[in-house]
Amino acid sequence: MAYRRSSSKAQSFSYSEKPPSKKLTDDPVTNKTVQSTVNCVYRAHVGGYWRNVTVLWCKNLMNNSITISFDSLESEYDQSCKIDFKPWHFWSKKGFKSFNVDGNQVEVYWDLRSAKFSGGPEPCSDFYVAIVSEEEVVLLLGDYKKKAYKRTKSRPALVEALMFYKKEHVFNKKSFATRARFDQRREDYDIVVESLTAGPRDPEMWISIDGIVVIHIRNLQWKFRGNQTVLVNKLPVQVFWDVHAWLFCTPGSEHGLFIFKPGAPESESDKEEEGSVGGGGDGESDDCSSSNSRYYSTISHSKASEFCLFLYAWKLE
């Protein structure tokens, strides 16, 4: 596996991702209030339309939970299903729920009895969560795929659901780990952000992918915001960071932010061309959900598959 770094001038940045609707806590976080979360958004074909399916994994001192929400085309409120996995209730780690999404029956099957976790709220192996609509497994999470198809007695979807957004809140002192799939054809990559912001030495930060350091920032007090493009298996990945809060705010009161986006940075000419193409004339709409066709537009589906990872790193004392 080869990695190569091409650096660009550090700069302030912004992204169109909406901020959280509210802070996790009103006061600086403590070990009692910490709740790690992983929020993933997929595009899947549910009830005859392409919809956003949001999967929220949560973990605190008491239990783990997963909440699955579906975009509604008929109501301003999303339909959702919450499942709690209490550690002392073994039976709750396998189950089934059925509910309606805009009048269409949707079934959720899960089995996390043997699930393995790597410290976060999202399991990394030995589990499945399957969402079934119209006798198709429209979204399948986990590596127990054969068991999931056997239990649901449903066929795979004609077009596989794709994740295009992941937001994770991680709490730690120096090291923050997550996983992401930059290329849908490959397995997840391990991403670790490590920092040294206290002590006699100048603050430093390291970002590694699958154990290889791809970004090393010295004099972090002067370079707390910036961006670089790195190559991961010959695939360019843009990395943005803003760790001002680590250096100049009360520990736990604010977070550092890291954004990982596959693909090379857009040039100004690319942006102008894209704007002219998507000018919104009288032509056919790009929105998959605007058509009654069962698998209306694979072009729209491919656009939705542009993945982006947001890592919110909360430093604890």
Phi and psi in degrees as GROMACS dihedral restraints (atoms count N, CA, C in turn):
[ dihedral_restraints ]
;  ai    aj    ak    al  type     phi  dphi    fc
    3     4     5     6     1  -109.5    20    10
    4     5     6     7     1   138.8    20    10
    6     7     8     9     1  -126.3    20    10
    7     8     9    10     1   142.0    20    10
    9    10    11    12     1  -141.8    20    10
   10    11    12    13     1   143.8    20    10
   12    13    14    15     1  -112.2    20    10
   13    14    15    16     1   133.7    20    10
   15    16    17    18     1  -123.5    20    10
   16    17    18    19     1   113.7    20    10
   18    19    20    21     1   -90.7    20    10
   19    20    21    22     1   152.4    20    10
   21    22    23    24     1  -127.9    20    10
   22    23    24    25     1   165.9    20    10
   24    25    26    27     1   -63.9    20    10
   25    26    27    28     1   130.8    20    10
   27    28    29    30     1   -62.7    20    10
   28    29    30    31     1   138.7    20    10
   30    31    32    33     1  -154.6    20    10
   31    32    33    34     1   162.0    20    10
   33    34    35    36     1   -72.1    20    10
   34    35    36    37     1   150.2    20    10
   36    37    38    39     1  -143.2    20    10
   37    38    39    40     1   162.6    20    10
   39    40    41    42     1  -142.0    20    10
   40    41    42    43     1   160.4    20    10
   42    43    44    45     1  -144.1    20    10
   43    44    45    46     1   155.7    20    10
   45    46    47    48     1   -77.9    20    10
   46    47    48    49     1    -2.0    20    10
   48    49    50    51     1   -64.3    20    10
   49    50    51    52     1   132.0    20    10
   51    52    53    54     1   -71.7    20    10
   52    53    54    55     1   141.3    20    10
   54    55    56    57     1   -68.2    20    10
   55    56    57    58     1   159.2    20    10
   57    58    59    60     1   -55.8    20    10
   58    59    60    61     1   146.3    20    10
   60    61    62    63     1   -62.7    20    10
   61    62    63    64     1   -26.8    20    10
   63    64    65    66     1  -157.3    20    10
   64    65    66    67     1   159.8    20    10
   66    67    68    69     1   -68.1    20    10
   67    68    69    70     1   153.3    20    10
   69    70    71    72     1   -62.8    20    10
   70    71    72    73     1   -37.4    20    10
   72    73    74    75     1  -143.4    20    10
   73    74    75    76     1   155.8    20    10
   75    76    77    78     1   -80.1    20    10
   76    77    78    79     1   -26.5    20    10
   78    79    80    81     1  -111.0    20    10
   79    80    81    82     1   166.4    20    10
   81    82    83    84     1   -50.7    20    10
   82    83    84    85     1   138.3    20    10
   84    85    86    87     1   -69.5    20    10
   85    86    87    88     1   149.3    20    10
   87    88    89    90     1  -128.9    20    10
   88    89    90    91     1   173.5    20    10
   90    91    92    93     1   -62.0    20    10
   91    92    93    94     1   -24.4    20    10
   93    94    95    96     1   -79.1    20    10
   94    95    96    97     1   -25.4    20    10
   96    97    98    99     1  -104.4    20    10
   97    98    99   100     1    -2.6    20    10
   99   100   101   102     1   -64.8    20    10
  100   101   102   103     1   128.6    20    10
  102   103   104   105     1  -136.8    20    10
  103   104   105   106     1   103.6    20    10
  105   106   107   108     1   -73.2    20    10
  106   107   108   109     1   139.7    20    10
  108   109   110   111     1  -136.3    20    10
  109   110   111   112     1   147.8    20    10
  111   112   113   114     1  -129.6    20    10
  112   113   114   115     1   119.5    20    10
  114   115   116   117     1  -115.3    20    10
  115   116   117   118     1   112.7    20    10
  117   118   119   120     1  -116.2    20    10
  118   119   120   121     1   136.7    20    10
  120   121   122   123     1  -117.4    20    10
  121   122   123   124     1   127.1    20    10
  123   124   125   126     1  -116.9    20    10
  124   125   126   127     1   158.1    20    10
  126   127   128   129     1  -108.4    20    10
  127   128   129   130     1   118.2    20    10
  129   130   131   132     1  -137.6    20    10
  130   131   132   133     1   157.7    20    10
  132   133   134   135     1   -94.6    20    10
  133   134   135   136     1   105.8    20    10
  135   136   137   138     1  -128.5    20    10
  136   137   138   139     1   126.2    20    10
  138   139   140   141     1    62.5    20    10
  139   140   141   142     1    34.3    20    10
  141   142   143   144     1    87.2    20    10
  142   143   144   145     1     0.5    20    10
  144   145   146   147     1  -136.8    20    10
  145   146   147   148     1   153.9    20    10
  147   148   149   150     1   -76.0    20    10
  148   149   150   151     1   129.4    20    10
  150   151   152   153     1  -134.0    20    10
  151   152   153   154     1   156.8    20    10
  153   154   155   156     1   -81.8    20    10
  154   155   156   157     1   127.8    20    10
  156   157   158   159     1  -114.6    20    10
  157   158   159   160     1   117.7    20    10
  159   160   161   162     1  -102.0    20    10
  160   161   162   163     1   127.2    20    10
  162   163   164   165     1  -116.1    20    10
  163   164   165   166     1   116.0    20    10
  165   166   167   168     1  -112.3    20    10
  166   167   168   169     1   114.4    20    10
  168   169   170   171     1   -96.1    20    10
  169   170   171   172     1   133.6    20    10
  171   172   173   174     1  -130.6    20    10
  172   173   174   175     1   146.9    20    10
  174   175   176   177     1  -144.6    20    10
  175   176   177   178     1   129.2    20    10
  177   178   179   180     1  -135.2    20    10
  178   179   180   181     1  -166.1    20    10
  180   181   182   183     1   -66.5    20    10
  181   182   183   184     1   -23.9    20    10
  183   184   185   186     1   -92.9    20    10
  184   185   186   187     1   -44.0    20    10
  186   187   188   189     1  -163.7    20    10
  187   188   189   190     1   172.8    20    10
  189   190   191   192     1  -106.6    20    10
  190   191   192   193     1   154.4    20    10
  192   193   194   195     1  -151.1    20    10
  193   194   195   196     1   160.4    20    10
  195   196   197   198     1  -134.4    20    10
  196   197   198   199     1   133.4    20    10
  198   199   200   201     1  -120.7    20    10
  199   200   201   202     1   126.0    20    10
  201   202   203   204     1  -112.6    20    10
  202   203   204   205     1   123.5    20    10
  204   205   206   207     1  -122.2    20    10
  205   206   207   208     1   143.1    20    10
  207   208   209   210     1  -119.0    20    10
  208   209   210   211     1   135.5    20    10
  210   211   212   213     1   -60.4    20    10
  211   212   213   214     1   136.3    20    10
  213   214   215   216     1  -104.1    20    10
  214   215   216   217     1   135.4    20    10
  216   217   218   219     1   -93.0    20    10
  217   218   219   220     1   -10.0    20    10
  219   220   221   222     1  -112.9    20    10
  220   221   222   223     1    -9.9    20    10
  222   223   224   225     1  -140.5    20    10
  223   224   225   226     1   154.5    20    10
  225   226   227   228     1   -76.0    20    10
  226   227   228   229     1    -9.8    20    10
  228   229   230   231     1  -103.8    20    10
  229   230   231   232     1   137.2    20    10
  231   232   233   234     1   -77.6    20    10
  232   233   234   235     1   148.8    20    10
  234   235   236   237     1   -85.4    20    10
  235   236   237   238     1   136.8    20    10
  237   238   239   240     1  -141.3    20    10
  238   239   240   241     1   161.1    20    10
  240   241   242   243     1  -141.4    20    10
  241   242   243   244     1   123.9    20    10
  243   244   245   246     1  -110.9    20    10
  244   245   246   247     1   135.9    20    10
  246   247   248   249     1  -126.6    20    10
  247   248   249   250     1   125.2    20    10
  249   250   251   252     1  -101.0    20    10
  250   251   252   253     1   136.2    20    10
  252   253   254   255     1  -115.8    20    10
  253   254   255   256     1    84.4    20    10
  255   256   257   258     1   -75.3    20    10
  256   257   258   259     1   133.7    20    10
  258   259   260   261     1   -61.1    20    10
  259   260   261   262     1   -26.2    20    10
  261   262   263   264     1   -92.6    20    10
  262   263   264   265     1     0.2    20    10
  264   265   266   267     1  -114.0    20    10
  265   266   267   268     1    90.1    20    10
  267   268   269   270     1   -62.4    20    10
  268   269   270   271     1   -34.4    20    10
  270   271   272   273     1   -64.9    20    10
  271   272   273   274     1   -28.6    20    10
  273   274   275   276     1   -72.1    20    10
  274   275   276   277     1   -11.3    20    10
  276   277   278   279     1   -84.3    20    10
  277   278   279   280     1    -1.6    20    10
  279   280   281   282     1  -138.0    20    10
  280   281   282   283     1   132.8    20    10
  282   283   284   285     1  -175.8    20    10
  283   284   285   286     1  -167.9    20    10
  285   286   287   288     1  -155.2    20    10
  286   287   288   289     1   138.3    20    10
  288   289   290   291     1  -138.0    20    10
  289   290   291   292     1   147.2    20    10
  291   292   293   294     1  -129.9    20    10
  292   293   294   295     1   136.0    20    10
  294   295   296   297     1  -156.6    20    10
  295   296   297   298     1   173.5    20    10
  297   298   299   300     1  -102.6    20    10
  298   299   300   301     1   142.3    20    10
  300   301   302   303     1  -123.2    20    10
  301   302   303   304     1   105.6    20    10
  303   304   305   306     1    53.3    20    10
  304   305   306   307     1    41.8    20    10
  306   307   308   309     1    84.4    20    10
  307   308   309   310     1    -0.4    20    10
  309   310   311   312     1  -104.4    20    10
  310   311   312   313     1   132.6    20    10
  312   313   314   315     1   -73.2    20    10
  313   314   315   316     1   130.4    20    10
  315   316   317   318     1  -126.1    20    10
  316   317   318   319     1   135.0    20    10
  318   319   320   321     1  -118.0    20    10
  319   320   321   322     1   139.3    20    10
  321   322   323   324     1  -120.4    20    10
  322   323   324   325     1   122.2    20    10
  324   325   326   327     1  -114.7    20    10
  325   326   327   328     1   143.3    20    10
  327   328   329   330     1  -148.1    20    10
  328   329   330   331     1   153.1    20    10
  330   331   332   333     1  -149.3    20    10
  331   332   333   334     1   105.8    20    10
  333   334   335   336     1  -120.8    20    10
  334   335   336   337     1    22.8    20    10
  336   337   338   339     1   -63.5    20    10
  337   338   339   340     1   -33.0    20    10
  339   340   341   342     1  -109.8    20    10
  340   341   342   343     1    11.3    20    10
  342   343   344   345     1   -61.0    20    10
  343   344   345   346     1   139.6    20    10
  345   346   347   348     1  -107.1    20    10
  346   347   348   349     1   137.2    20    10
  348   349   350   351     1  -117.2    20    10
  349   350   351   352     1   150.2    20    10
  351   352   353   354     1  -110.3    20    10
  352   353   354   355     1    32.6    20    10
  354   355   356   357     1   105.8    20    10
  355   356   357   358     1   -23.4    20    10
  357   358   359   360     1   -98.6    20    10
  358   359   360   361     1  -177.6    20    10
  360   361   362   363     1   -79.3    20    10
  361   362   363   364     1   -18.4    20    10
  363   364   365   366     1   -94.4    20    10
  364   365   366   367     1   124.8    20    10
  366   367   368   369     1   -66.0    20    10
  367   368   369   370     1   152.0    20    10
  369   370   371   372     1  -107.2    20    10
  370   371   372   373     1   -16.7    20    10
  372   373   374   375     1  -164.5    20    10
  373   374   375   376     1   167.9    20    10
  375   376   377   378     1    61.7    20    10
  376   377   378   379     1    49.9    20    10
  378   379   380   381     1  -161.8    20    10
  379   380   381   382     1   171.1    20    10
  381   382   383   384     1  -152.0    20    10
  382   383   384   385     1   149.3    20    10
  384   385   386   387     1  -132.7    20    10
  385   386   387   388     1   117.7    20    10
  387   388   389   390     1  -119.5    20    10
  388   389   390   391     1   132.5    20    10
  390   391   392   393     1  -111.5    20    10
  391   392   393   394     1   125.3    20    10
  393   394   395   396     1  -117.1    20    10
  394   395   396   397     1   131.8    20    10
  396   397   398   399     1  -139.5    20    10
  397   398   399   400     1   127.6    20    10
  399   400   401   402     1    53.8    20    10
  400   401   402   403     1    45.6    20    10
  402   403   404   405     1    63.1    20    10
  403   404   405   406     1    22.9    20    10
  405   406   407   408     1  -122.0    20    10
  406   407   408   409     1   141.1    20    10
  408   409   410   411     1   -82.5    20    10
  409   410   411   412     1    95.7    20    10
  411   412   413   414     1   -80.4    20    10
  412   413   414   415     1   -21.0    20    10
  414   415   416   417     1  -149.4    20    10
  415   416   417   418     1   126.8    20    10
  417   418   419   420     1  -130.1    20    10
  418   419   420   421     1   118.4    20    10
  420   421   422   423     1  -107.8    20    10
  421   422   423   424     1   143.3    20    10
  423   424   425   426     1   100.8    20    10
  424   425   426   427     1   174.9    20    10
  426   427   428   429     1  -104.8    20    10
  427   428   429   430     1    -2.0    20    10
  429   430   431   432     1   -88.4    20    10
  430   431   432   433     1    60.5    20    10
  432   433   434   435     1   -69.7    20    10
  433   434   435   436     1   -44.3    20    10
  435   436   437   438     1   -61.1    20    10
  436   437   438   439     1   -42.3    20    10
  438   439   440   441     1   -63.7    20    10
  439   440   441   442     1   -37.2    20    10
  441   442   443   444     1   -66.2    20    10
  442   443   444   445     1   -46.1    20    10
  444   445   446   447     1   -65.7    20    10
  445   446   447   448     1   -36.6    20    10
  447   448   449   450     1   -65.4    20    10
  448   449   450   451     1   -42.2    20    10
  450   451   452   453     1   -73.9    20    10
  451   452   453   454     1   -40.8    20    10
  453   454   455   456     1   -77.5    20    10
  454   455   456   457     1   -20.4    20    10
  456   457   458   459     1    54.2    20    10
  457   458   459   460     1    40.4    20    10
  459   460   461   462     1  -127.9    20    10
  460   461   462   463     1   157.7    20    10
  462   463   464   465     1   -90.0    20    10
  463   464   465   466     1   157.7    20    10
  465   466   467   468     1   -64.4    20    10
  466   467   468   469     1   151.2    20    10
  468   469   470   471     1   -67.0    20    10
  469   470   471   472     1   149.8    20    10
  471   472   473   474     1   -62.9    20    10
  472   473   474   475     1   -36.4    20    10
  474   475   476   477     1  -122.8    20    10
  475   476   477   478     1   121.6    20    10
  477   478   479   480     1   -69.8    20    10
  478   479   480   481     1   140.6    20    10
  480   481   482   483     1   -66.0    20    10
  481   482   483   484     1   147.7    20    10
  483   484   485   486     1  -126.0    20    10
  484   485   486   487     1   140.1    20    10
  486   487   488   489     1   -84.7    20    10
  487   488   489   490     1   130.3    20    10
  489   490   491   492     1  -122.9    20    10
  490   491   492   493     1     6.0    20    10
  492   493   494   495     1  -159.3    20    10
  493   494   495   496     1   134.3    20    10
  495   496   497   498     1  -142.4    20    10
  496   497   498   499     1   130.3    20    10
  498   499   500   501     1  -128.0    20    10
  499   500   501   502     1   125.8    20    10
  501   502   503   504     1  -130.8    20    10
  502   503   504   505     1   134.1    20    10
  504   505   506   507     1  -104.9    20    10
  505   506   507   508     1   120.7    20    10
  507   508   509   510     1  -122.7    20    10
  508   509   510   511     1   135.0    20    10
  510   511   512   513     1  -114.3    20    10
  511   512   513   514     1   127.5    20    10
  513   514   515   516     1  -168.4    20    10
  514   515   516   517     1  -179.6    20    10
  516   517   518   519     1   -94.0    20    10
  517   518   519   520     1   -47.0    20    10
  519   520   521   522     1  -130.6    20    10
  520   521   522   523     1   -24.5    20    10
  522   523   524   525     1  -125.4    20    10
  523   524   525   526     1   135.3    20    10
  525   526   527   528     1  -131.8    20    10
  526   527   528   529     1   118.7    20    10
  528   529   530   531     1  -117.5    20    10
  529   530   531   532     1   146.6    20    10
  531   532   533   534     1  -154.2    20    10
  532   533   534   535     1   179.9    20    10
  534   535   536   537     1  -135.1    20    10
  535   536   537   538     1   148.0    20    10
  537   538   539   540     1  -154.3    20    10
  538   539   540   541     1   151.0    20    10
  540   541   542   543     1  -111.5    20    10
  541   542   543   544     1   103.1    20    10
  543   544   545   546     1   -77.5    20    10
  544   545   546   547     1   -26.2    20    10
  546   547   548   549     1  -125.7    20    10
  547   548   549   550     1   120.7    20    10
  549   550   551   552     1   -60.9    20    10
  550   551   552   553     1   -17.0    20    10
  552   553   554   555     1   -87.5    20    10
  553   554   555   556     1    -5.8    20    10
  555   556   557   558     1  -117.4    20    10
  556   557   558   559     1   171.9    20    10
  558   559   560   561     1   -78.2    20    10
  559   560   561   562     1   171.8    20    10
  561   562   563   564     1   -66.7    20    10
  562   563   564   565     1   148.9    20    10
  564   565   566   567     1  -100.3    20    10
  565   566   567   568     1   144.2    20    10
  567   568   569   570     1   -85.8    20    10
  568   569   570   571     1   125.1    20    10
  570   571   572   573     1  -117.5    20    10
  571   572   573   574     1   129.1    20    10
  573   574   575   576     1  -131.7    20    10
  574   575   576   577     1   129.3    20    10
  576   577   578   579     1  -109.8    20    10
  577   578   579   580     1   122.8    20    10
  579   580   581   582     1  -121.4    20    10
  580   581   582   583     1   149.9    20    10
  582   583   584   585     1  -145.5    20    10
  583   584   585   586     1   156.9    20    10
  585   586   587   588     1  -134.7    20    10
  586   587   588   589     1   100.1    20    10
  588   589   590   591     1  -116.6    20    10
  589   590   591   592     1     0.4    20    10
  591   592   593   594     1  -127.5    20    10
  592   593   594   595     1   155.9    20    10
  594   595   596   597     1   108.5    20    10
  595   596   597   598     1  -177.9    20    10
  597   598   599   600     1   -72.9    20    10
  598   599   600   601     1   -22.8    20    10
  600   601   602   603     1   -78.6    20    10
  601   602   603   604     1   155.1    20    10
  603   604   605   606     1   -64.0    20    10
  604   605   606   607     1   144.1    20    10
  606   607   608   609     1   -58.6    20    10
  607   608   609   610     1   140.2    20    10
  609   610   611   612     1  -135.7    20    10
  610   611   612   613     1   162.8    20    10
  612   613   614   615     1  -147.6    20    10
  613   614   615   616     1   141.7    20    10
  615   616   617   618     1  -126.8    20    10
  616   617   618   619     1   139.2    20    10
  618   619   620   621     1  -123.2    20    10
  619   620   621   622     1   121.5    20    10
  621   622   623   624     1  -121.9    20    10
  622   623   624   625     1   149.7    20    10
  624   625   626   627     1  -126.8    20    10
  625   626   627   628     1   121.0    20    10
  627   628   629   630     1    52.2    20    10
  628   629   630   631     1    42.1    20    10
  630   631   632   633     1    83.8    20    10
  631   632   633   634     1    -1.1    20    10
  633   634   635   636     1  -110.4    20    10
  634   635   636   637     1   125.4    20    10
  636   637   638   639     1   -70.8    20    10
  637   638   639   640     1   119.8    20    10
  639   640   641   642     1  -105.8    20    10
  640   641   642   643     1   -20.2    20    10
  642   643   644   645     1  -139.9    20    10
  643   644   645   646     1   129.7    20    10
  645   646   647   648     1  -131.1    20    10
  646   647   648   649     1   116.3    20    10
  648   649   650   651     1  -108.8    20    10
  649   650   651   652     1   116.5    20    10
  651   652   653   654     1   -95.2    20    10
  652   653   654   655     1   164.8    20    10
  654   655   656   657     1    50.5    20    10
  655   656   657   658     1    52.6    20    10
  657   658   659   660     1   -62.0    20    10
  658   659   660   661     1   -24.2    20    10
  660   661   662   663     1   -64.6    20    10
  661   662   663   664     1   -20.9    20    10
  663   664   665   666     1  -103.6    20    10
  664   665   666   667     1   -14.7    20    10
  666   667   668   669     1  -125.9    20    10
  667   668   669   670     1    41.1    20    10
  669   670   671   672     1   -75.1    20    10
  670   671   672   673     1   -10.9    20    10
  672   673   674   675     1  -126.6    20    10
  673   674   675   676     1   141.3    20    10
  675   676   677   678     1   173.9    20    10
  676   677   678   679     1  -174.1    20    10
  678   679   680   681     1  -156.8    20    10
  679   680   681   682     1   150.3    20    10
  681   682   683   684     1  -145.4    20    10
  682   683   684   685     1   157.8    20    10
  684   685   686   687     1  -112.5    20    10
  685   686   687   688     1   127.0    20    10
  687   688   689   690     1  -119.7    20    10
  688   689   690   691     1   161.3    20    10
  690   691   692   693     1  -106.2    20    10
  691   692   693   694     1   126.4    20    10
  693   694   695   696     1  -120.2    20    10
  694   695   696   697     1   108.7    20    10
  696   697   698   699     1    51.1    20    10
  697   698   699   700     1    46.6    20    10
  699   700   701   702     1    69.6    20    10
  700   701   702   703     1     6.0    20    10
  702   703   704   705     1  -101.3    20    10
  703   704   705   706     1   122.4    20    10
  705   706   707   708     1   -69.7    20    10
  706   707   708   709     1   135.6    20    10
  708   709   710   711     1  -130.4    20    10
  709   710   711   712     1   123.3    20    10
  711   712   713   714     1   -83.4    20    10
  712   713   714   715     1   133.4    20    10
  714   715   716   717     1  -122.9    20    10
  715   716   717   718     1   122.9    20    10
  717   718   719   720     1  -115.4    20    10
  718   719   720   721     1   147.7    20    10
  720   721   722   723     1  -145.0    20    10
  721   722   723   724     1   149.6    20    10
  723   724   725   726     1  -145.8    20    10
  724   725   726   727     1   103.8    20    10
  726   727   728   729     1  -119.3    20    10
  727   728   729   730     1    30.3    20    10
  729   730   731   732     1   -54.8    20    10
  730   731   732   733     1   -39.9    20    10
  732   733   734   735     1   -64.3    20    10
  733   734   735   736     1   -31.5    20    10
  735   736   737   738     1   -61.8    20    10
  736   737   738   739     1   -32.9    20    10
  738   739   740   741     1   -98.9    20    10
  739   740   741   742     1   -29.2    20    10
  741   742   743   744     1  -126.3    20    10
  742   743   744   745     1     6.7    20    10
  744   745   746   747     1  -122.6    20    10
  745   746   747   748     1   163.9    20    10
  747   748   749   750     1   -62.4    20    10
  748   749   750   751     1   132.2    20    10
  750   751   752   753     1   -53.5    20    10
  751   752   753   754     1   128.9    20    10
  753   754   755   756     1    88.3    20    10
  754   755   756   757     1    -8.8    20    10
  756   757   758   759     1   -83.1    20    10
  757   758   759   760     1   -28.8    20    10
  759   760   761   762     1  -140.9    20    10
  760   761   762   763     1   169.2    20    10
  762   763   764   765     1  -118.0    20    10
  763   764   765   766     1   158.4    20    10
  765   766   767   768     1   -85.8    20    10
  766   767   768   769     1   151.0    20    10
  768   769   770   771     1  -123.7    20    10
  769   770   771   772     1   132.4    20    10
  771   772   773   774     1  -128.0    20    10
  772   773   774   775     1   134.8    20    10
  774   775   776   777     1  -122.9    20    10
  775   776   777   778     1   129.5    20    10
  777   778   779   780     1  -119.7    20    10
  778   779   780   781     1   119.4    20    10
  780   781   782   783     1  -131.9    20    10
  781   782   783   784     1   114.0    20    10
  783   784   785   786     1   -62.6    20    10
  784   785   786   787     1   147.9    20    10
  786   787   788   789     1   108.9    20    10
  787   788   789   790     1   152.8    20    10
  789   790   791   792     1   -75.7    20    10
  790   791   792   793     1   152.6    20    10
  792   793   794   795     1   -60.1    20    10
  793   794   795   796     1   144.1    20    10
  795   796   797   798     1   -76.5    20    10
  796   797   798   799     1   138.7    20    10
  798   799   800   801     1   -85.3    20    10
  799   800   801   802     1   167.2    20    10
  801   802   803   804     1   -62.2    20    10
  802   803   804   805     1   -35.9    20    10
  804   805   806   807     1   -66.3    20    10
  805   806   807   808     1   -37.3    20    10
  807   808   809   810     1   -62.9    20    10
  808   809   810   811     1   -42.5    20    10
  810   811   812   813     1   -63.7    20    10
  811   812   813   814     1   -41.9    20    10
  813   814   815   816     1   -65.1    20    10
  814   815   816   817     1   -41.2    20    10
  816   817   818   819     1   -64.4    20    10
  817   818   819   820     1   -42.4    20    10
  819   820   821   822     1   -63.6    20    10
  820   821   822   823     1   -38.2    20    10
  822   823   824   825     1   -65.3    20    10
  823   824   825   826     1   -37.5    20    10
  825   826   827   828     1   -72.1    20    10
  826   827   828   829     1   -34.8    20    10
  828   829   830   831     1   -69.2    20    10
  829   830   831   832     1   -41.2    20    10
  831   832   833   834     1   -94.6    20    10
  832   833   834   835     1    35.6    20    10
  834   835   836   837     1   -70.3    20    10
  835   836   837   838     1   -11.6    20    10
  837   838   839   840     1    76.7    20    10
  838   839   840   841     1    47.9    20    10
  840   841   842   843     1   -76.4    20    10
  841   842   843   844     1  -151.8    20    10
  843   844   845   846     1   -89.4    20    10
  844   845   846   847     1     9.4    20    10
  846   847   848   849     1   -74.9    20    10
  847   848   849   850     1  -173.5    20    10
  849   850   851   852     1   -69.6    20    10
  850   851   852   853     1   142.9    20    10
  852   853   854   855     1   -73.5    20    10
  853   854   855   856     1   146.8    20    10
  855   856   857   858     1   -80.0    20    10
  856   857   858   859     1   -20.0    20    10
  858   859   860   861     1   -71.2    20    10
  859   860   861   862     1   117.7    20    10
  861   862   863   864     1   -59.6    20    10
  862   863   864   865     1   -38.8    20    10
  864   865   866   867     1   -70.8    20    10
  865   866   867   868     1    -8.8    20    10
  867   868   869   870     1   -82.0    20    10
  868   869   870   871     1    -4.5    20    10
  870   871   872   873     1  -113.0    20    10
  871   872   873   874     1   149.1    20    10
  873   874   875   876     1   -86.2    20    10
  874   875   876   877     1    -5.6    20    10
  876   877   878   879     1   -66.5    20    10
  877   878   879   880     1   144.1    20    10
  879   880   881   882     1   -64.6    20    10
  880   881   882   883     1   -47.4    20    10
  882   883   884   885     1  -128.4    20    10
  883   884   885   886     1    72.0    20    10
  885   886   887   888     1   -66.4    20    10
  886   887   888   889     1   -52.3    20    10
  888   889   890   891     1  -137.9    20    10
  889   890   891   892     1   108.8    20    10
  891   892   893   894     1   -75.3    20    10
  892   893   894   895     1   -21.4    20    10
  894   895   896   897     1   -65.4    20    10
  895   896   897   898     1   -47.8    20    10
  897   898   899   900     1   -61.1    20    10
  898   899   900   901     1   -39.2    20    10
  900   901   902   903     1   -64.4    20    10
  901   902   903   904     1   -37.5    20    10
  903   904   905   906     1   -68.7    20    10
  904   905   906   907     1   -34.2    20    10
  906   907   908   909     1   -64.7    20    10
  907   908   909   910     1   -37.3    20    10
  909   910   911   912     1   -69.0    20    10
  910   911   912   913     1   -16.6    20    10
  912   913   914   915     1   -83.6    20    10
  913   914   915   916     1     1.2    20    10
  915   916   917   918     1   -68.2    20    10
  916   917   918   919     1   107.4    20    10
  918   919   920   921     1   -84.3    20    10
  919   920   921   922     1   148.4    20    10
  921   922   923   924     1  -147.3    20    10
  922   923   924   925     1   134.8    20    10
  924   925   926   927     1  -111.7    20    10
  925   926   927   928     1   130.3    20    10
  927   928   929   930     1  -114.6    20    10
  928   929   930   931     1   119.9    20    10
  930   931   932   933     1  -111.6    20    10
  931   932   933   934     1   115.9    20    10
  933   934   935   936     1   -99.5    20    10
  934   935   936   937     1   110.5    20    10
  936   937   938   939     1  -103.6    20    10
  937   938   939   940     1   111.2    20    10
  939   940   941   942     1   -98.7    20    10
  940   941   942   943     1   118.2    20    10
  942   943   944   945     1   -85.2    20    10
  943   944   945   946     1   126.8    20    10
  945   946   947   948     1  -101.9    20    10
  946   947   948   949     1   156.1    20    10
